[in-house]
Amino acid sequence: MSLAHTAAEYMLSDALLPDRRGSRLKGLRLELPLDKIIKFVTVGFPLLLMSLAFAQEFSSGSPISCFSPSNFSVRQAAYVDSSCWDSLAHHKQDEAGQYQVKSLWPHKALPYSLLALAVAMYLPVLLWQYAAVPALSSDLLFIISELDKSYNRSIRLVQHMLKIRQKSSDPHVFWDELEKARKERYFEFALLERYLACKQRSHSLVATYLLRNSLLLLFTSATYLYLGHFHLDVFFQEEFNCSIKTGMLHTETHVPELITCRLTSLSVFQIVSLSSATIYTLLVPVIIYNLTRLCRWDKRLLSIYEMLPAFDLLSRKMLGCPINDLNVILLFLRANISELISFSWLSVLCVLKDTTTQKHNIDTVVDFMTLLAGLEPSKPKHLTQQMHDEHP
């Protein structure tokens, strides 16, 4: 019998999780994987397009090419190119013979508008970093630590039960004490459960998360308006009539009023506009999906941890409306599942619990580990029958 008890003690010792108080879980992920992808795309893609626009400008020289008269000197031709790029206005004659001026400034402002877009898309990230990450980090550190500690306390409890059972000469006393402890809920570890229930009544994290995604949708809508109102208007404008009766050519009589110029960077402008519209259109359903995740509970995590004694957020139906901080914390616990060592252990125990022949007597990790250690999770039938015979 001592060999069996020794083997049970080794098995329970191996089931204990290592103490990680020194590491403080430095690898916590404080951004969900989908949020990280959205951040890289919304911020990085405009910067990439901005680099493309600047590279095209530096490599090909002037972004416009004006057809100056043949009698112009080299200096006058250079001045025409510079003046027309500075003004970037198309002079169009209407039916009445009057000239209408149409500005083509979106071509000139393209790199800077992309930079402004990247800065605007980074603002929701900054909001999350400064408004939510400090509180979320402390919440995750505490909850992950307590979940692992609760699992360890369950294993140590089984170790203690095994020692008491080994030292007890009367089995009736042991089982009576065990049933009394279950009835009085001595096995309850209520601190974590009450903390999670408190987070269910808090809404600071979920409000910040909703604001972050709402700002992304707002800035995406503003991008659509900018592209539709300004870029679409000049999208196919490759040539324009430029007025050169200014500056050093103002007094020249042989200089024509208008000359034709061509935008050599039109293809880059079109690529940037189409790419921006396409990418942000594809991101909209992703952002909406991010918001819809707050409308349902991730109950798998909590159902696994109901193997802990008296941890019954689900069975007591404490999970009401999912739009609260607890749901956000559950999403981040799922993202940090590698830091939650007890989750893999409890997942295995849940699978084994469903395959055991005594599943009706197994409710918690304590029940299952007592069974593995050689104790039954409930009073043996022969002892129960013996008590009935002694006290008819």
Disulfide bonds with the S-S distance in Angstrom:
Cys66-Cys261 2.07
Cys84-Cys242 2.10
